[in-house]
Amino acid sequence: MEQMRMSVTTGVTPVPLPAAVRFRAACPACRERFELAAGALRLVIGAGSRTTFYTFTCPACGAAVRKPAGERVIELLTGGGVRTLRLHTAP
């Protein structure tokens, strides 16, 4: 997998490893930077930008982190095997 670059403040960057895809991320609470396996992230896709985000727990401080996910972040996370929850609105 080719390495892709994104700003830490706006998304995550997949880091190619031999066995599995890992993502670079940063915690806004403690400012620690780290790598996470796809299983440590959850992507939620809603009807708009307020309901489309990804989450993870910071391995350094334990903070629950929620960050917005634009189209490119969605593409990277789904391509890397991150679990995805799609929200549907009732008619």
C-alpha positions in Angstrom: 0.0 0.0 0.0 1.4 3.4 -0.9 1.9 5.8 1.9 -0.5 8.8 1.9 0.0 12.1 3.7 -2.6 14.1 5.5 -2.5 16.8 8.1 -2.6 15.4 11.7 -5.2 18.1 12.6 -7.6 17.1 9.8 -7.3 13.4 9.6 -5.3 10.3 9.8 -2.5 8.9 7.7 -2.4 5.1 6.9 1.1 3.7 7.6 1.9 0.6 5.5 3.2 -2.3 7.5 3.8 -5.8 6.3 0.9 -7.5 8.2 -1.7 -4.8 8.6 -2.6 -1.2 7.9 -2.0 1.2 10.7 -3.0 4.8 11.0 -1.2 7.8 12.4 -3.3 9.9 14.8 -2.9 12.5 17.5 -4.8 13.2 20.7 -6.1 16.7 21.1 -6.3 16.3 24.9 -2.7 15.2 25.6 -1.1 16.0 22.1 0.5 12.6 22.0 1.1 11.1 18.5 0.8 7.4 17.9 -0.2 4.7 15.4 -3.5 2.8 15.6 -4.6 -0.5 14.0 -7.8 -0.4 12.0 -9.6 -2.2 14.9 -8.9 0.7 17.2 -10.9 3.2 15.1 -14.6 3.5 14.4 -16.0 5.5 11.4 -19.6 6.9 11.6 -21.1 8.2 8.4 -24.2 10.3 8.7 -26.3 12.5 6.5 -24.0 15.6 6.9 -20.7 16.8 8.2 -21.9 17.1 11.8 -22.8 13.4 11.8 -19.8 12.1 9.9 -16.8 11.5 12.1 -14.3 8.9 13.4 -13.5 8.0 16.9 -10.8 6.3 18.9 -9.5 6.1 22.5 -6.1 7.7 23.1 -3.7 5.0 24.2 -1.6 7.6 26.1 -4.3 9.3 28.2 -7.5 7.3 27.7 -9.4 10.2 26.3 -12.3 9.5 23.9 -11.5 11.3 20.7 -14.0 12.3 18.0 -12.8 14.0 14.8 -14.7 15.0 11.7 -14.3 12.9 8.6 -14.4 14.4 5.2 -14.5 12.5 1.9 -10.8 11.7 1.8 -10.6 10.5 5.4 -13.7 8.3 4.8 -11.9 6.8 1.7 -8.7 6.1 3.7 -10.4 4.6 6.7 -12.8 2.4 4.8 -10.0 1.3 2.4 -7.9 0.4 5.5 -10.5 -1.8 7.0 -11.9 0.5 9.8 -15.3 -0.6 11.1 -18.0 1.7 9.7 -21.5 2.6 11.0 -23.8 4.2 8.6 -26.6 6.3 10.1 -29.9 6.3 8.2 -32.7 8.8 8.7 -36.3 7.5 8.9 -38.7 8.7 6.1 
